Amino acid sequence: MPIRSCSSVVAVLAALAVGACENRTAQPIAPSALQTRDGASWSAQVQNGAASAAEHAVTLFDACDPETFNAVLGAGTCVRQGGIRFEKFLEQLMSHHSAGAWHFAPSEVTMQVGQVLVANNRGGETHSFTEVEEFGGGNNAFINNLVGLTTVAPGCEQAVPLAAGASSSETEDEAGVEKYQCCIHPWMRAVVHVKEK
């Protein structure tokens, strides 16, 4: 799609994204700042160094370009250096229904009950690491339509933003298969297999 054709799409996305971005700060969250989920099961912490044997980390990545993302979505939307220009991001969403640089790594984790699952946001944008019943769309209808996910994933209504540079953790207390996705960029997903000790 030619860049000129993207201008109307960019204008619509900017209008729709204002509500999703209006609570963002202009600076990245300080490493000591806390992120909470439901207060009981999530304890906020920033991870320094390698995870211990009892921890399993999922890293949240993106490749936003601050100049173009901030121009369209507002100051502070992207706080990393360099990256993919906003119009290229839109082209990727329209062509592939995802943007490959926006992902969770690893996308599959196996761990035991009692171990800690850690989410580290190493991207330049705010993401969420939200447990959902089934994978689906996120909380932004415009992005959902671009990627063909028109049904919001059950669980995204309780999504808690995880700012760039922040981390959160949860101790797994029961065996089973859990699904996590970003409720802003819904193609970002991970499956966690929790086994009995």
N, C-alpha and C positions, 0 to 999 in steps of 0.2 A: 504494500500500500504506500503510495507516495506520501511524503511528509505533509504536503499541503492538505491532503485528504484527512489527515489526523487532527487538524486544527479544531474542527467541530467536535470530534470525539474528546479531545483534550479539554475543551471548554465545558462539556457536559460532565466529564469526570471530575473536573475541578469543583463544579457546583455541588455534585453529589458527595464529594470527599470532604468538604468543609466541615460537615457535622461530625465525621469520623475523626477529623484531625484537630478540632478546636480545643481539645484538652491537652494537646501536646505542648511541651515546653520547648523553648528555642535552643536549649543546650541539652546534651545527653544527661541522663540521670547519673548522679554520683555513684561510684562503686559501693558506697556504704548505704545507699538508699534501699529501703525495703519494698518488696513487691509481695502482696498477699493474694491468696485465692479465696478460701473460705474461712481463713483464720484458724481452722482446726487441723486440716490435713496438710496445709502448705506452710512451711517455714521459709521465710525469704533469706537468701544468703548469696553473696557473691563468692564464686569459687576462685581461689588463687592456687595455681599449680595443678598437678594431676589429681584426678579423682582417686579415692581410696578403692580398695578391692570391693567394698560394700556399696560403692556408688557406680551408677551407670549414667553417662552423660549423653544428651542429645543436643547438638549445636544448631542454632537457627542462623541461616545465612541469607544474605541478599547482596545485590550489587547496584544499589541506587546511586545515581549521579546527583550530588547535592544541588548543583546549579539548576538543572532542569526540574527535578522533583520539587524543590523548594519554591521555584517560580510558579509552578502549577498548583501545588497542594499546600503551600504555606511554609514560612520560615521554620526551620527545625524539624521538618518532616524527615529529611535525610541528613545524617551527621557523619557520614564516612567520606573518604577522599576518592575521587574518580568514580568510575562505574559506568553503567548503561544509562543512556539518555532516556528520558521519560517517553518520548515518541517511539523509541525502539522497544521499550518495555511493553507499550500498548500493542505494537505490531506483533510481538511474540505471543501475547495473550490472544490476539485475534487469530493468529495462524496456528498456534500449538495448544491453546487452552491452558498454558502455563508459561512461566518464565524460569528456565532451568537454574539460574543463579539464586533464585529464591527457593530454598529447600531446607529440610531437616537432614542432619547427618549424625548417626546412621538413620536409615528409614525403618530399621527393624532392630529391636533390642530384646534379648532374653536375660532375665534376672530372676532372683528368688524373693519370696515373701520376706520382709524385714530389711531388704536392701533399699537404697535411696535412688530415686530417679531424679536427675538434675537436668534442667533446661537452661542453656547458656545462649543468650542473644548476642551473637558476634556480628550481626549485620548493622546497617546504618539506619534502619527504620524500626519503629515499634512493631512487634509481632504479638501473637498470643500462642501459648502452648496449652491448648484446651482439650480436655478429655471429652470425647463425643460418643454418643451411642452408635452412630453410623456416620461415615464420611459424607459430606455434602457441601453445600455452599456456605459462605461466611456471612458477615453482617453488612456487606456493601452490595446492594442489588446491582449496581452497574458492573462491578468486577464479576459478580456471579454470572451475569448475562454474557460477558465477554468470554468466560471460560466454560459456559454451558452447564453451570450448576445452579439451577433455579430454586431448589429446595434447600433451605438453611439446615445445616446439621444440628440435630438435637444436642444441646449442650452449649452451642455458641451464644445463646442468650445470656450465659453466665461467664463469658470470656473476660479475662482480666488482661489488660495490656502489659506486655513485658518490654520495657524500653531498651533501646540500644545500649549494650554494655551490661545489662542486668541479668541476674540468674535467679532461678527459683528451684526449690526441691520439694519432693514428696516421698515419704516412706511408704512403700507398697505393703499393704496389710492383708491382701487376700490374693489367692491364685486366680488366674484367668487371662484373657486377652483384652488389652485396652487399646483404644484408638485415640490418637492425638492429632489435632490439626491446628493450623493458624486460622483464626476466624476473620482475619483481614485478607490473607492470601491463601484461599482454601485448598490449593493444590499442594501446599506444604503439609506433609503428613508423616506420621510414624506409627508403627504397630509395636506394642510392648507385650511380650509374653512373660507373665509372672508365674513361676513354678513354686510348688511347695519345697521346703528345704529338704 
